[in-house]
Amino acid sequence: MNLHFGISENVEISLLNSGLFNTTYKLDLHSLERELILRVGPVNREYLLNYEQNLMEAECYVYDLLSKNQIPCPVVLATDFSKRSIPRDYMITQYIDSTPLSDESLPNEAKCHIYEQAGKWTSEIHKISGPKFGRVSEILRGEGHDNWGQFLTAHISEIGEKSLFFKVLDRNIVNRITHVFENIRDIFTSVTVPRLIHADLWAGNVLVHSSNNANYELAAIIDADRAIFGDIDLEFANPWMINDSFLKGYGEYIDEPNRQLKLEAYKLIYSFIDTFVWKVQYQNENEHENHKLQTIEILKSLECRAL
């Protein structure tokens, strides 16, 4: 605290959550009557996919873009990616007095309202364009791609190599996933502008503020570290957030030929990544098997449609 805020008093620290990627603390600075959030980056970096190596830096970059466009998000106060102070990246943000949309205590009518607001703000996010196609974390390292299909090919290859290394899936399945994307690569040529996509939208990443349990409003969209510049349909293939209220808030969306095939392909990517995550990063064999089966089912369907 002395480094960033010039105070040396004891700070009251509360652990909010601890996971593979980030550990989050609430900091109470009593002398300043101020509450902050400290997020500390991952330790077990050997289990990360390549694009996950500098997620916190990407998250700060995205928050800067969102704030410049008046999209509600955390306010970043301090960062350190040098690993000199501690051997991990960290960021400090303002504390947001809120409840996640995933909280079961929120009334259903409030949830519908918040989902609608989330759809509206997601539409604003998608209006932001980037210099290249790819994960923001990769673009910040100068590794962006000139077209969307090129990024997808590289992304699938990376996940496949890691999956083979950690024995997540056998080579036959990985080869089939690679092959099916090669067969449908022409459908991605219609994506010519790299649009900003959150790529990890779910109710837990939407914060809700209320006044005396009334007047519920969206307080912030958080955890934007996996953001991508690419096809906004990748957001709509998200299995965790899209519902009628969200779509109402998002507004009119122009459909296009092959959209359903694209959505199926993007669902395969989500499931492919989840299969890796549950096996390697969370070491949950039951969930790994469930997502493995799901990946194979989506792959079979996509193979039939791509013939």
Secondary structure by P-SEA (a helix, b strand, c coil): cccccccccccccccccccccbbbbbbbcccccbbbbbbbbbccccccccccccaaaaaaaaaaaaaaaccbbbbbcccccccccccccbbbbccccccccccccccaaaaaaaaaaaaaaaaaaaaccccccccaaaaaaccccccaaaaaaaaaaaaaaaaaaaccccaaaaaaaaaaaaaacccccccccbbbbccccccccbbbbbcccccccccccccccccccccccccccccccccaaaaaaacbbbbbcaaaaaaaaaaaaaaaaaaaaaccccccaaaaaaaaaaaaaaaaaaaaaac
